Amino acid sequence: MAARRKANRILAAVLIPLALLTLAGMAALWPSGSKEGISLANPYSTAPGVTFDTGTIQSVVTGSCIEGAGQQSSGQQGTSDQGAGQQSPGQQGPTQQGSTQQPPGQGSGCTFAYTDPDKGGSPVKVVINPDVASSHGVKPGDQIRYLNLSNVQGATGSQGSPAYVFVDFVRTLPIVLLAVLYAVVVIAVARWRGLRALIGLVGAYFVLASFLLPGLVEGKPPLLLALVGSTVIMIGVLYFAHGFSARTSTALLGTIFGLSITALLAAWATDAANLAGVGSHDAATLVNTSSHISISGVILCGLIISGLGVLNDVTITQSSAVWELYELAPASSARKLFTSAMRIGRDHIASTVYTIAFAYAGASLPILIIVMLYDRPLMDTLTSAELSEEVIRTLVGSIGLVLAIPVTTLISVLVVKATGIKEADGHTGSVTHDGGHVHAGDVADTGALAAAALEERSRRTAVEPLDEQPATRRGRRADRA
């Protein structure tokens, strides 16, 4: 118990100052929330009389873009055709063939969707964007969101302006269903710990939305923002999901170490590789939004935050592996315990590196296809503006998590040897028994598996004669043979 208390005091002496320093940094860097000097047009804001409506597609037709606009402006079918002028679904034959009399390149081949508005009324004729029509397409039954220009004066057919324009699909139902299924699966498998992990995830997104992102907009130091925000997230997520224990504390120390390495490498790589978001439409938008936003700083934060989940995964898994190995063999030396745990860690390293690489490749498939079609040399492709950020993100994150595994393993071995099963005389691995039963205090910090193993060992020791030691038994078997 004295050794256990000493180890816990050492962990507390390291982690409590780190937590207090992190909270102080968070208070000093907390954004004011002011959006002064930011000029960004909201694409979802509308002029007076213009609304975003939703509806369900009834049918899809193709026809002349010019003819479709003219029909929408000259319709005489009451309130359902104001500004739209569409034909009824039963009169779609001429519309489908309307493009045959248009010269090539003069408004032929537009796609229209007769949509039943959710707010009620007759179907309206919505113009579908060409890129959506040629890639994913629309079909009857789809829920869509469209721009309603029918009540705006000036949106007339003579100007060639359609009255109803496709904006996006309504994805609320499938996303909600997937989220519910995800929560049910996590809670069913991980039970109470899974529920706590989901709540911790909500807290992590709160830190991102209320601290990190506004801080980047206001021009706070990006490296400090990423370090402070990531540390706060890891402290909250780890302790909330896994509870306050020496096992969690060692995983947190390994995570902070890996996070520090990742931050240093990310800061160096961002400057050395001149990562400035060149060629990115989103980066250009941010540059024109505010003079305080640094694209290099945003990329730096992205390099650090992108590896948080995998880093947390390897450290908590490695810490748990050390504890489980120790519970199976409490008499193992520190060297043997470290060697065994690192065998698990090496397998984890290999699989995790693949995980990071494939995750980034999957998220960047459109860019990869475009770059592949350029038919450039491989080295030029990997170092191009389009792919260099993803390559550096993979390398930086992988280095941080690989180095975090041996450090976490070492800390876990030192802590578990200090806080594990102890006999009254202080020898690790020995067992106090009374009639074949282990005292509860001897296995206070171990799991049920270790308790069962120790009880079985103590039972055998209690019932076997003293001369029935392994060497003696082997000698008797040899004599019989």
CORHUCOR-V749431 format. One record per residue. RES is the residue in three letters. SS is DSSP state (alpha for helix, beta for strand, coil for the rest). PSI is psi in radians with two decimals (NA if undefined). BURIAL is + if it has 16 or more other ideal C-beta (glycine too) atoms within 10 Angstrom, else -. Layout:
res | ss | psi | burial
RES | SS | PSI | BURIAL
RES | SS | PSI | BURIAL
This chain:
res | ss | psi | burial
MET | coil | -0.64 | -
ALA | alpha | -0.73 | -
ALA | alpha | -0.67 | -
ARG | alpha | -0.80 | +
ARG | alpha | -0.63 | -
LYS | alpha | -0.78 | -
ALA | alpha | -0.72 | +
ASN | alpha | -0.62 | +
ARG | alpha | -0.66 | -
ILE | alpha | -0.77 | -
LEU | alpha | -0.75 | +
ALA | alpha | -0.65 | -
ALA | alpha | -0.47 | -
VAL | alpha | -0.78 | -
LEU | alpha | -0.63 | +
ILE | alpha | -0.83 | -
PRO | alpha | -0.65 | -
LEU | alpha | -0.73 | -
ALA | alpha | -0.74 | +
LEU | alpha | -0.71 | -
LEU | alpha | -0.68 | -
THR | alpha | -0.78 | +
LEU | alpha | -0.67 | -
ALA | alpha | -0.72 | -
GLY | alpha | -0.65 | +
MET | alpha | -0.71 | +
ALA | alpha | -0.67 | -
ALA | alpha | -0.57 | -
LEU | alpha | 0.03 | +
TRP | coil | 2.22 | -
PRO | coil | 2.66 | +
SER | coil | -0.40 | -
GLY | coil | 0.00 | -
SER | coil | 2.41 | -
LYS | coil | 0.48 | -
GLU | coil | 2.39 | -
GLY | coil | 0.06 | -
ILE | coil | 2.16 | -
SER | coil | 1.69 | -
LEU | coil | 2.04 | -
ALA | coil | 2.23 | -
ASN | coil | 2.05 | -
PRO | coil | -0.22 | -
TYR | coil | 0.14 | -
SER | coil | 2.60 | -
THR | coil | 2.77 | -
ALA | coil | 2.87 | -
PRO | coil | 2.28 | -
GLY | coil | -0.22 | -
VAL | coil | 2.36 | -
THR | beta | 2.76 | -
PHE | beta | 2.04 | -
ASP | beta | 2.81 | +
THR | beta | 2.70 | +
GLY | beta | 3.08 | +
THR | beta | 2.25 | +
ILE | beta | 2.30 | +
GLN | beta | -0.72 | -
SER | beta | 2.77 | -
VAL | beta | 2.29 | +
VAL | beta | 2.81 | +
THR | beta | 2.59 | +
GLY | beta | -2.94 | +
SER | coil | 2.30 | +
CYS | alpha | -0.74 | +
ILE | alpha | -0.76 | +
GLU | alpha | -0.65 | +
GLY | alpha | -0.70 | +
ALA | alpha | -0.69 | +
GLY | alpha | -0.68 | +
GLN | alpha | -0.66 | +
GLN | alpha | -0.51 | +
SER | alpha | -0.36 | +
SER | alpha | 0.22 | -
GLY | coil | 2.55 | +
GLN | coil | 0.66 | -
GLN | coil | 0.51 | -
GLY | alpha | -2.80 | -
THR | alpha | -0.46 | -
SER | alpha | -0.36 | -
ASP | alpha | 0.35 | +
GLN | coil | 2.07 | +
GLY | coil | -0.10 | +
ALA | coil | -0.81 | +
GLY | coil | 0.52 | +
GLN | coil | 2.79 | +
GLN | coil | 2.80 | +
SER | coil | 2.78 | -
PRO | alpha | -0.43 | -
GLY | alpha | -0.08 | -
GLN | alpha | 0.73 | -
GLN | coil | -0.14 | +
GLY | alpha | -0.91 | -
PRO | alpha | -0.59 | -
THR | alpha | -0.68 | +
GLN | alpha | -0.45 | -
GLN | coil | 0.11 | -
GLY | alpha | -0.40 | +
SER | alpha | -0.14 | +
THR | alpha | -0.41 | -
GLN | alpha | 0.06 | -
GLN | coil | 2.40 | +
PRO | coil | 2.66 | -
PRO | coil | 2.41 | -
GLY | coil | 0.01 | -
GLN | coil | 1.14 | -
GLY | coil | 0.38 | +
SER | coil | 2.68 | +
GLY | coil | 0.39 | -
CYS | beta | 2.64 | +
THR | beta | 2.33 | +
PHE | beta | 2.55 | +
ALA | beta | 2.08 | +
TYR | beta | 2.03 | +
THR | beta | 2.34 | +
ASP | beta | 1.95 | -
PRO | beta | 2.47 | +
ASP | coil | -0.46 | -
LYS | coil | -0.04 | -
GLY | coil | 2.88 | -
GLY | coil | 3.11 | -
SER | coil | 2.76 | -
PRO | coil | 2.56 | +
VAL | beta | 2.74 | +
LYS | beta | 1.89 | +
VAL | beta | 2.28 | +
VAL | beta | 2.21 | +
ILE | beta | 2.35 | +
ASN | coil | 2.44 | -
PRO | alpha | -0.67 | -
ASP | alpha | -0.64 | -
VAL | alpha | -0.73 | -
ALA | alpha | -0.61 | +
SER | alpha | -0.38 | -
SER | coil | -1.33 | -
HIS | coil | -0.72 | -
GLY | coil | 2.95 | -
VAL | coil | 2.75 | +
LYS | coil | 2.78 | -
PRO | coil | 2.39 | -
GLY | coil | -0.26 | -
ASP | coil | 2.44 | +
GLN | beta | 2.19 | +
ILE | beta | 2.79 | +
ARG | beta | 2.29 | +
TYR | beta | 2.77 | +
LEU | beta | 2.20 | +
ASN | beta | 1.86 | +
LEU | coil | 0.19 | +
SER | coil | -0.43 | +
ASN | coil | 0.06 | -
VAL | coil | 2.21 | +
GLN | coil | 2.35 | -
GLY | coil | -0.32 | -
ALA | coil | 1.26 | +
THR | coil | 2.85 | +
GLY | alpha | -0.51 | +
SER | alpha | -0.44 | -
GLN | alpha | -0.03 | -
GLY | coil | 0.43 | -
SER | coil | 2.13 | +
PRO | coil | 2.71 | +
ALA | coil | -0.41 | +
TYR | beta | 2.11 | +
VAL | beta | 2.29 | -
PHE | beta | 2.39 | +
VAL | beta | -0.92 | +
ASP | beta | 2.95 | -
PHE | beta | 2.66 | -
VAL | coil | 1.98 | -
ARG | coil | 0.27 | -
THR | alpha | -0.85 | -
LEU | alpha | -0.91 | -
PRO | alpha | -0.64 | -
ILE | alpha | -0.73 | -
VAL | alpha | -0.73 | -
LEU | alpha | -0.75 | -
LEU | alpha | -0.70 | -
ALA | alpha | -0.73 | -
VAL | alpha | -0.76 | -
LEU | alpha | -0.73 | -
TYR | alpha | -0.82 | -
ALA | alpha | -0.72 | -
VAL | alpha | -0.76 | -
VAL | alpha | -0.79 | -
VAL | alpha | -0.80 | +
ILE | alpha | -0.64 | +
ALA | alpha | -0.64 | -
VAL | alpha | -0.87 | -
ALA | alpha | -0.17 | -
ARG | alpha | -2.31 | -
TRP | alpha | -0.64 | -
ARG | alpha | -0.63 | -
GLY | alpha | -0.69 | +
LEU | alpha | -0.74 | -
ARG | alpha | -0.61 | +
ALA | alpha | -0.69 | +
LEU | alpha | -0.72 | +
ILE | alpha | -0.68 | -
GLY | alpha | -0.60 | +
LEU | alpha | -0.68 | +
VAL | alpha | -0.74 | -
GLY | alpha | -0.65 | -
ALA | alpha | -0.74 | +
TYR | alpha | -0.52 | -
PHE | alpha | -0.73 | -
VAL | alpha | -0.73 | +
LEU | alpha | -0.80 | +
ALA | alpha | -0.56 | -
SER | alpha | -0.32 | -
PHE | alpha | -1.00 | +
LEU | alpha | -0.91 | +
LEU | alpha | -0.83 | +
PRO | alpha | -0.59 | +
GLY | alpha | -0.68 | +
LEU | alpha | -0.67 | +
VAL | alpha | -0.63 | +
GLU | coil | 0.02 | +
GLY | coil | 0.43 | -
LYS | coil | 2.75 | +
PRO | coil | 2.06 | -
PRO | alpha | -0.65 | +
LEU | alpha | -0.79 | +
LEU | alpha | -0.71 | -
LEU | alpha | -0.83 | +
ALA | alpha | -0.75 | +
LEU | alpha | -0.85 | +
VAL | alpha | -0.86 | +
GLY | alpha | -0.74 | +
SER | alpha | -0.68 | +
THR | alpha | -0.74 | +
VAL | alpha | -0.76 | +
ILE | alpha | -0.79 | +
MET | alpha | -0.69 | +
ILE | alpha | -0.83 | +
GLY | alpha | -0.79 | +
VAL | alpha | -0.79 | +
LEU | alpha | -0.88 | +
TYR | alpha | -0.60 | +
PHE | alpha | -0.66 | +
ALA | alpha | -0.65 | +
HIS | alpha | -0.09 | +
GLY | coil | 2.88 | -
PHE | coil | 1.94 | -
SER | coil | 2.89 | +
ALA | alpha | -0.59 | +
ARG | alpha | -0.82 | +
THR | alpha | -0.66 | +
SER | alpha | -0.70 | +
THR | alpha | -0.67 | +
ALA | alpha | -0.66 | +
LEU | alpha | -0.71 | +
LEU | alpha | -0.75 | +
GLY | alpha | -0.64 | +
THR | alpha | -0.75 | +
ILE | alpha | -0.66 | +
PHE | alpha | -0.86 | +
GLY | alpha | -0.64 | +
LEU | alpha | -0.69 | +
SER | alpha | -0.75 | +
ILE | alpha | -0.77 | +
THR | alpha | -0.72 | +
ALA | alpha | -0.74 | +
LEU | alpha | -0.78 | -
LEU | alpha | -0.68 | +
ALA | alpha | -0.72 | +
ALA | alpha | -0.74 | +
TRP | alpha | -0.80 | -
ALA | alpha | -0.63 | +
THR | alpha | -0.69 | +
ASP | alpha | -0.77 | -
ALA | alpha | -0.63 | -
ALA | coil | 0.02 | -
ASN | coil | 0.90 | -
LEU | coil | 1.87 | +
ALA | coil | 0.17 | +
GLY | coil | 0.42 | +
VAL | coil | 2.31 | -
GLY | coil | -0.05 | -
SER | coil | 2.22 | +
HIS | alpha | -0.69 | -
ASP | alpha | -0.69 | -
ALA | alpha | -0.71 | +
ALA | alpha | -0.65 | -
THR | alpha | -0.76 | -
LEU | alpha | -0.66 | +
VAL | alpha | -0.70 | -
ASN | alpha | -0.13 | -
THR | alpha | -0.79 | -
SER | coil | 2.55 | +
SER | coil | -0.21 | -
HIS | coil | -0.30 | -
ILE | coil | 2.19 | +
SER | coil | 2.05 | +
ILE | alpha | -0.67 | +
SER | alpha | -0.67 | -
GLY | alpha | -0.69 | +
VAL | alpha | -0.75 | +
ILE | alpha | -0.70 | +
LEU | alpha | -0.82 | +
CYS | alpha | -0.68 | +
GLY | alpha | -0.67 | +
LEU | alpha | -0.63 | +
ILE | alpha | -0.82 | +
ILE | alpha | -0.56 | +
SER | coil | -0.43 | +
GLY | coil | 0.06 | +
LEU | alpha | -0.84 | +
GLY | alpha | -0.81 | -
VAL | alpha | -0.67 | +
LEU | alpha | -0.78 | +
ASN | alpha | -0.67 | +
ASP | alpha | -0.86 | -
VAL | alpha | -0.62 | +
THR | alpha | -0.79 | +
ILE | alpha | -0.61 | +
THR | alpha | -0.73 | +
GLN | alpha | -0.69 | +
SER | alpha | -0.76 | +
SER | alpha | -0.63 | +
ALA | alpha | -0.73 | +
VAL | alpha | -0.77 | +
TRP | alpha | -0.75 | +
GLU | alpha | -0.71 | +
LEU | alpha | -0.68 | +
TYR | alpha | -0.65 | +
GLU | alpha | -0.57 | +
LEU | alpha | -0.58 | -
ALA | coil | 1.37 | -
PRO | coil | -0.41 | +
ALA | coil | 0.00 | -
SER | coil | 2.50 | +
SER | coil | 2.86 | -
ALA | alpha | -0.69 | -
ARG | alpha | -0.79 | -
LYS | alpha | -0.68 | -
LEU | alpha | -0.73 | +
PHE | alpha | -0.74 | +
THR | alpha | -0.74 | -
SER | alpha | -0.74 | +
ALA | alpha | -0.61 | +
MET | alpha | -0.44 | +
ARG | alpha | -0.71 | -
ILE | alpha | -0.72 | +
GLY | alpha | -0.63 | +
ARG | alpha | -0.70 | -
ASP | alpha | -0.67 | -
HIS | alpha | -0.66 | +
ILE | alpha | -0.85 | +
ALA | alpha | -0.83 | -
SER | alpha | -0.59 | -
THR | alpha | -0.66 | +
VAL | alpha | -0.73 | +
TYR | alpha | -0.69 | -
THR | alpha | -0.82 | -
ILE | alpha | -0.83 | +
ALA | alpha | -0.78 | +
PHE | alpha | -0.58 | -
ALA | alpha | -0.77 | -
TYR | alpha | -0.64 | +
ALA | alpha | -0.72 | -
GLY | alpha | -0.63 | -
ALA | alpha | -0.29 | -
SER | coil | 0.40 | +
LEU | alpha | -0.76 | -
PRO | alpha | -0.73 | -
ILE | alpha | -0.73 | +
LEU | alpha | -0.69 | +
ILE | alpha | -0.75 | -
ILE | alpha | -0.81 | -
VAL | alpha | -0.63 | +
MET | alpha | -0.67 | -
LEU | alpha | -0.33 | -
TYR | coil | -0.38 | -
ASP | coil | 0.90 | -
ARG | coil | 2.82 | -
PRO | coil | 2.64 | -
LEU | alpha | -0.80 | -
MET | alpha | -0.68 | -
ASP | alpha | -0.62 | -
THR | alpha | -0.81 | +
LEU | alpha | -0.48 | -
THR | coil | 0.15 | -
SER | coil | 2.91 | +
ALA | coil | -0.48 | -
GLU | coil | -0.59 | +
LEU | coil | -0.28 | +
SER | alpha | -0.66 | +
GLU | alpha | -0.73 | +
GLU | alpha | -0.69 | +
VAL | alpha | -0.80 | +
ILE | alpha | -0.65 | +
ARG | alpha | -0.72 | +
THR | alpha | -0.80 | +
LEU | alpha | -0.79 | +
VAL | alpha | -0.83 | +
GLY | alpha | -0.66 | +
SER | alpha | -0.72 | +
ILE | alpha | -0.76 | +
GLY | alpha | -0.79 | +
LEU | alpha | -0.57 | +
VAL | alpha | -0.74 | +
LEU | alpha | -0.46 | +
ALA | alpha | -0.45 | +
ILE | alpha | -0.90 | +
PRO | alpha | -0.60 | +
VAL | alpha | -0.80 | +
THR | alpha | -0.71 | +
THR | alpha | -0.78 | +
LEU | alpha | -0.82 | +
ILE | alpha | -0.74 | +
SER | alpha | -0.73 | +
VAL | alpha | -0.79 | +
LEU | alpha | -0.72 | +
VAL | alpha | -0.74 | +
VAL | alpha | -0.56 | +
LYS | alpha | -0.46 | +
ALA | alpha | -0.46 | +
THR | alpha | 0.14 | +
GLY | coil | -2.73 | +
ILE | coil | 2.27 | +
LYS | beta | 2.39 | +
GLU | coil | 2.98 | -
ALA | coil | -0.60 | -
ASP | coil | -0.02 | -
GLY | coil | 0.09 | -
HIS | coil | 2.19 | -
THR | beta | 2.39 | +
GLY | coil | -0.27 | -
SER | coil | 2.84 | +
VAL | coil | 2.31 | +
THR | coil | 2.17 | +
HIS | beta | 2.71 | +
ASP | coil | 1.74 | -
GLY | coil | 0.50 | -
GLY | coil | 0.15 | -
HIS | coil | 2.50 | -
VAL | beta | 2.39 | +
HIS | coil | 2.53 | -
ALA | alpha | -0.57 | -
GLY | alpha | -0.39 | -
ASP | alpha | -0.33 | +
VAL | alpha | 0.57 | +
ALA | coil | -0.61 | -
ASP | coil | 0.27 | +
THR | coil | 2.98 | +
GLY | coil | -3.13 | -
ALA | alpha | -0.56 | -
LEU | alpha | -0.78 | -
ALA | alpha | -0.69 | +
ALA | alpha | -0.75 | +
ALA | alpha | -0.73 | -
ALA | alpha | -0.73 | +
LEU | alpha | -0.66 | +
GLU | alpha | -0.69 | +
GLU | alpha | -0.72 | -
ARG | alpha | -0.76 | -
SER | alpha | -0.61 | +
ARG | alpha | -0.76 | -
ARG | alpha | -0.68 | -
THR | alpha | -0.62 | -
ALA | alpha | -0.59 | -
VAL | alpha | -0.34 | -
GLU | coil | 2.48 | -
PRO | coil | 2.76 | -
LEU | coil | -0.55 | -
ASP | coil | -0.08 | -
GLU | coil | 0.90 | -
GLN | coil | 2.87 | -
PRO | alpha | -0.76 | -
ALA | alpha | -0.70 | -
THR | alpha | -0.74 | -
ARG | alpha | -0.70 | -
ARG | alpha | -0.68 | -
GLY | alpha | -0.71 | -
ARG | alpha | -0.67 | -
ARG | alpha | -0.64 | -
ALA | alpha | -0.68 | -
ASP | alpha | -0.75 | -
ARG | alpha | -0.65 | -
ALA | coil | NA | -
